[in-house]
Amino acid sequence: MRACARLVALLLLTIPAAAEPFHHSYGEWREYFRDWLAACPDTIVEDSPDYYGYSCFASTGSAAVNSASLPVYKLTLIRNRLDGDIDVAITVAADEGSYDESRPMRLLFAGDGPMMLAMGEELETRFNVTNQYFVADADLEAQLIERMKERASLKLIVPMTGAEQPADTWLSLQGVMASLDFMSANARKVKQY
């Protein structure tokens, strides 16, 4: 009987606890949802020069990391806390090479044709950041978010400067729905406003 009780206790210790929001030392509420991390800063800065000041955000990254130990590729959802709009951004932070903006990125969802994202048409940079690409077309962005809600993963294919073959990586979409819910629920919860 004691052996059975010990086994049950050991099994309970190995089961991950339910995710709960926690306050990070950077001054934001965070919560992990499977492969995504969602965050809402404590304050809203309406005239901030970048989205961090007035947005909640959630992201997932590639398993590959760069020399700064950050994901080489990252997919981010950004909820504007002032108007509720949601943006989608793709970050390319490779140590060598960069996104070749003369060729489109591709997003592949199993069972669907590729979503082509060309610079200047479907993608743009914002906030003086050169390696984060925002989906500029509102209709395409809405379609992308709906697909992200329905799928478990996507394959990101990025043509890189100086490389014959594009780079590709799988990005998890497990946690997208919960991240969107977290950002919606916490968008107006701030210490000062």
C-alpha positions in Angstrom: 0.0 0.0 0.0 2.8 2.4 0.8 4.5 1.6 -2.5 1.3 2.5 -4.3 0.9 5.8 -2.4 4.5 6.7 -3.2 3.9 5.9 -6.9 0.8 8.1 -6.9 2.7 10.9 -5.2 5.6 10.6 -7.7 3.2 10.7 -10.6 1.5 13.8 -9.3 4.9 15.5 -9.0 5.6 14.8 -12.7 2.3 16.1 -14.0 2.8 19.7 -15.1 0.8 22.2 -13.0 -1.9 24.2 -14.8 -0.5 27.4 -16.2 -1.3 30.5 -14.3 -0.3 34.1 -15.0 2.8 35.3 -13.2 4.2 38.8 -12.7 7.7 39.0 -14.4 10.4 41.3 -13.0 10.3 43.2 -16.4 6.9 44.6 -15.3 4.4 42.5 -17.2 2.0 39.7 -16.6 3.0 36.5 -18.5 1.5 33.1 -19.0 2.7 30.1 -21.0 0.2 28.3 -23.2 1.8 25.1 -24.6 4.5 26.5 -27.0 3.5 30.1 -26.8 4.3 32.8 -24.2 1.8 35.7 -23.8 2.5 38.9 -22.0 0.8 42.2 -21.1 2.9 45.0 -19.6 1.7 46.6 -16.4 1.3 50.1 -18.0 -0.1 51.5 -21.2 2.0 54.2 -22.8 -0.2 55.7 -25.6 2.5 57.7 -27.3 5.1 54.9 -27.1 7.4 54.8 -30.2 6.9 51.0 -30.5 4.2 48.5 -29.9 5.5 47.4 -26.6 4.2 50.4 -24.8 0.6 50.0 -25.8 0.2 46.3 -26.7 0.0 42.8 -25.3 1.8 40.2 -27.3 2.3 36.4 -27.7 4.9 34.5 -29.6 6.5 31.2 -30.4 10.0 30.6 -31.8 12.1 28.2 -33.7 14.2 25.6 -31.9 17.2 27.0 -33.6 18.7 29.9 -31.7 21.3 32.6 -32.7 24.4 33.7 -30.8 22.3 35.8 -28.5 20.4 32.6 -27.5 17.2 34.0 -29.1 15.1 32.1 -31.6 16.3 32.6 -35.2 12.7 32.7 -36.3 9.7 34.0 -34.3 6.0 34.3 -34.9 4.3 37.0 -32.9 0.7 38.1 -32.3 0.4 41.7 -31.1 -2.9 43.0 -29.7 -3.1 46.8 -29.6 -4.6 47.6 -26.2 -6.0 51.0 -27.4 -8.1 49.8 -30.3 -8.1 46.0 -30.1 -6.5 45.4 -33.5 -4.3 42.3 -33.8 -1.1 42.2 -35.9 1.0 39.3 -37.0 4.8 39.7 -37.2 7.6 37.4 -38.3 11.1 37.9 -36.9 14.2 36.7 -38.7 17.3 37.0 -36.5 19.9 34.7 -38.1 23.6 35.3 -37.2 24.5 35.0 -40.9 22.4 36.4 -43.7 19.0 38.0 -43.6 15.6 37.8 -45.3 16.0 38.4 -49.0 13.3 41.0 -49.4 13.2 40.5 -53.2 11.6 37.1 -52.8 8.4 36.2 -50.8 8.3 34.3 -47.5 6.0 31.3 -47.6 3.8 29.9 -44.8 2.7 26.3 -45.3 -0.2 24.8 -43.5 -0.8 21.0 -44.0 -3.5 20.4 -46.6 -3.4 24.0 -48.0 -1.5 25.8 -50.6 1.3 28.2 -49.4 0.5 31.7 -48.2 2.9 34.0 -50.1 4.1 37.1 -48.2 6.0 39.5 -50.4 7.8 42.5 -49.0 6.0 45.8 -49.8 2.7 44.0 -50.8 1.9 41.7 -47.9 4.9 42.5 -45.5 6.3 45.7 -44.1 8.7 46.7 -41.4 7.7 49.1 -38.6 9.2 51.0 -35.7 12.7 51.2 -37.3 13.2 47.5 -36.8 14.8 45.9 -39.8 14.3 42.2 -39.0 10.7 42.1 -37.9 8.1 41.8 -40.7 4.5 42.7 -40.1 1.7 41.3 -42.3 0.4 44.5 -44.0 -2.6 43.3 -45.8 -5.6 43.2 -43.4 -7.6 40.5 -45.3 -4.5 38.2 -45.6 -3.8 38.8 -41.9 -7.3 37.8 -40.9 -7.1 34.6 -43.0 -3.7 33.9 -41.4 -5.0 34.3 -37.9 -8.0 32.0 -38.6 -5.6 29.3 -40.0 -3.4 29.7 -37.0 -6.4 29.0 -34.7 -7.2 25.8 -36.6 -3.8 24.2 -37.0 -1.2 22.7 -34.8 1.9 24.0 -36.7 3.1 25.8 -39.8 6.2 25.7 -41.9 7.9 29.0 -42.4 10.1 29.2 -45.5 12.4 32.3 -45.7 14.6 33.1 -48.7 18.0 34.3 -47.2 20.5 36.6 -48.7 23.5 34.8 -50.1 21.9 31.4 -49.9 20.7 29.3 -52.9 18.1 27.4 -50.8 15.7 29.1 -48.5 15.8 28.5 -44.8 12.8 26.6 -43.3 11.5 25.9 -39.9 8.4 24.5 -38.2 6.6 26.7 -35.8 4.1 25.4 -33.3 0.6 26.9 -33.2 -0.3 25.0 -30.0 -1.3 27.8 -27.7 -2.5 30.4 -30.2 -6.2 30.4 -29.0 -5.3 30.6 -25.3 -2.8 33.3 -26.0 -5.4 35.4 -27.9 -7.8 34.9 -25.0 -5.1 35.9 -22.5 -4.3 39.1 -24.4 -8.0 40.0 -24.7 -8.7 39.4 -21.0 -5.6 41.3 -19.8 -5.6 44.1 -22.3 -7.1 46.7 -19.9 -5.6 45.3 -16.7 -2.9 47.8 -15.8 -1.4 49.4 -12.7 -1.6 52.9 -14.1 -3.7 54.3 -16.9 
